[in-house]
Amino acid sequence: MVVFKVFIISDVAAFLLFHRYTDWLSSGYLILAAFGVLAFQMLAWFTYRCILYPKYLSPLRVIPGPSVCPSWNCPTNRRLGLILEQGGNILMGQRLKMMREPNGDGENIRRWQEQIPNDGLLRYLDFFNSETLVPVSPEALAEIFVHKTYDFIKPPQLTSGLGRIIGVGVFLAEGEEHKVGCLVYYSNFLVLNG
């Protein structure tokens, strides 16, 4: 949402600059120029967000995962010499493939875990090529859920969606609120000798 606010503000600035420094444009051409600038900005954002960032600029691009390239031409798979799953979409990442499967995410992640050499983490691209990391080894899961519990936050989609149904209790709480809730609940189950 912040990106679109920046687009609108810069579009208004371009509109005012056109209006101030060009006497030969009528207001109809100014509006057309403003929409042209906005369309160019959105195209530039799409190119950056869906193509450049996940493939070339993301710090997570070194983590293995399924490719997002057409099944008929995927140089990454040929270069690695692996027979990996093809598919994906430049706009939707692997999400369309996951929605087609009867078991959805779980079946695809299990298949990728078996096919793609990994060190406990897999990366796949979701809507608008947003990156999703999936821990697939017991060591990675223990790191997240046992050893460094408070370093990892729960996904906002999970907390907002599930929070409406079950409420924000110990299960969905974060940080200090979670620690206090655990102490309160655990004290009820202590057996006192006496």
N, C-alpha and C positions, 0 to 999 in steps of 0.2 A: 504494500500500500504506500509506503514511503517513496518508492521509486516513481509511482504515478503522480504523487504530489510534486516531486521534483520536476517531472515532465510538464505538468500544468504550469508551475511557476516559471520555468524557463520558456514555455510557449507564450505565456502572457508577456514576459520580458521581450521576446522576439517580436511579438505583435506591436508592443509599444515602440520598439526601435524602428520597425518598418513604418509605423504611423508618423513618428517624429521626423525621420530623415528622408522619407520619400514622399514627395508631393504629387507625383504622377500616378500613384496607385489609388484606386477608389476603395471604399470600405469593403466591397465584395471581394476584391482581389486580396485585401488584407486578411480576411477571414479564410480564404482559400490558402494563402501562404501560411497562416497559423496552423491550419489542419495539415498542411504538407510538412511543416516542421515537426508537429506531433507524430505524424506517421513515420518520419525518418527516425525520430527518437525511439519510438516503439520497436522499429526494425533493428536499430542498433542494440537496444536492450535485449531483444530476443536472441540476436546473434551472440552477444556476450554471455547471456544466462544459459542458453541451451546448447551452444556449440563450443565457444572458446573456453569458458570457465571449467566445465567438467572434464574436457579433454586435455587442455594445455595448462591451466592456471591453478587448479585445485590442489591443495597439499595432500588430499586423499587419493589422487589419481594413481599412486603407486600401489595401492591395496588391490589385490586381484578381485576380479568379478566378471560377470558375463558381459559380452560386448554389445554395444548398441550400433549395429551396422546391418545393412541388408544381407539376407542369406546368400545372395549370389555374388557378393564382393566384400569380403572382410579380410583386409591385409593383416590385421593383428593376429588372427587365427592362423593364417598361412605362415606368418613369420615365426610364431611360436611353435609351429608344427603340431598343434593340438587340434583335436576335433571337438570344438566347444559348441555350445548351443548358439545358434545364430538368432537373429531377430532383434526385437527392440524397435524403437521408433525415435526419431530425432526430437519429437515433441513430448511423447509419453514415456520414454525410457522403456523399462521392462514391464510397466504396469498393465498394458493391454494383454501381454502374454500371461501374466499372473491372474488377470480377471477371467481368462478363458479356461484356466485349469479348474477342475472340480474342487480340489483342495486348496486352491489359491496360492498364497505365499509359501506355505510350508512345503508343499511338494516341489516347487521350483527351487527353493533354498536348499532342500535336501539333495536335489540333483546337482546343483552347482557345487555344493560342498564335496560331493564325490568326484565330480569331473574336474574342477579347477583346483590346482595346487594352491594351498593357502596356509597361513600361520595362525589360524584361529579367527580371522576376520575376513568377511566378504563385503564387497561394496557393489551395490547395484543402483541404477538410476531410476527414479520414479517420475512423477508428473513434472513437466518442464525441466527434466534432467536434474532434479534435486537429488542429492546423494543420500543414500541410506546405508548405514553400516550394520552388519548382522554378525554377532559373535557366534561361532559355530564349533568351538572346541570347549571342553570342560574347563580348561585353564582360563580362557577368556571369560566364560560365564562366572567362574569363581572370582575373578578379578572385579567384575562389575557388581555382582550381588553380595559378595562376602567381604573381600579385602578393602575395597574402595567404594563402599556403598554411597557415601555422601558426595563423591566427586562426579557422579553421573545423575543427571536429572531425568525425570520421566518425560516421555513425549507429550507435548501440549495437547495433541489430539486425544490421547488416552485420558489425561486428567480432566479435560473439559467434557468429553463424551461420557466417560464412566462416572465422573463426579456428579453428573446430573442424576444418574441412576442410583448409585450406592452412597453418595455423599463423600466429602473429602475427610476421610478418617486416617488411620495409621497407614493403610494401604496406599493412599494417594498423596499423603503429606510429604513435604520435603524439608530437609535440614533440621533446624532446631525444633520445629513443630513436630516432626516425626520422632525425634529423640524423646521429647516430653511425653508424647502419646504412648510410645513403647514402655516407658517407665511406669506410667499409670496403669496400663493394661497388664504388664507383667507382674506388678505388685499384687494384683488380684489372684494370681495363680501360685503364689508362694505358699509353701506349707510351713507353718510355724510349729516348732517343737514346744510343747508346754502343756 
